């Protein structure tokens, strides 16, 4: 029997990237794998081999990636602490006619990763920027979530301080778009608890960890049970997370947004029961549901 992978070695598309145009004096924003190294694109490999230098978040990680494919290039550290300074250096090199590749540790640069300031500086200098699309944790998680909302709102990392995080979540709670968050493993339990304190428990949540890696796990269920799922296995507090939260039902946006606003104001001055009763009189919403929501808000504030 013929090995089905043998045909890929001579597949004509493997040579296709070399036939395309790669102008000089250009910054190439290159997406790299978020886990599985074979997710790198043919175009990315060709450009990385062609570039005069590679600006990267971590020279060790990018060096290891390039080594996997036999590529040797000068590496320039470009992380969140030196991005402005490095931008000037890269602009000068581009003005001399070089091709520079910009990568982050994983995924697409400038999306909750360094790179935006560099791209901004290059554009302000009147130089060319070309994106090479590829892996993105946001899109990867959305594609496997089964959430059917055509709209999503990318939040990224929430504030670490509880009060700031709760305030931001309150602002997001009325949005009808699917909400997308990033979270680190050491904060995942706190993050899920904060979400459960602000959003209704029946909302669907997707917890996607270690995407495209060996221990990839994608869990979907009601928000009310999410923290118990995380705590059920210590391995679930490891790895990088993408969190998706179902948006608010569109039909409730106007009326419930007003009820939420009134309730928030009243709770600043009144006990839960009295605030819910007054909010029901003012807005015409059901008192019991407002009371349950008031308890959630009060708990999050405390």
Secondary structure, 3 states (H helix, E strand, C coil): CCCCCHHHHCCHHHHHHHHCCCCCCEEEEECECCCCHHHCCHHHHHHHHHCCEEEECCHHHHHHHHHHCCCCCEEEECCCCCHHHHHHHHHHHHHCCCEEEEECCCECCCCCCCCHHHHHHHHHCCCEEEEECCCCHHHHHHHCCCCCCCCEEEEEECCCCHHHHHHHHHHHCCCCCEEEEEECHHHHHHHHHHHHHHCCCCCEEEEEECCCCCCCEEEEEEHHHHHHHHHCCHHHHCCCEEEEECCCCHHHHHHHHHHHHHHHHHHCCCCHHHHHHHHHHHHCCCHHHHHHHHHHHHHHHC
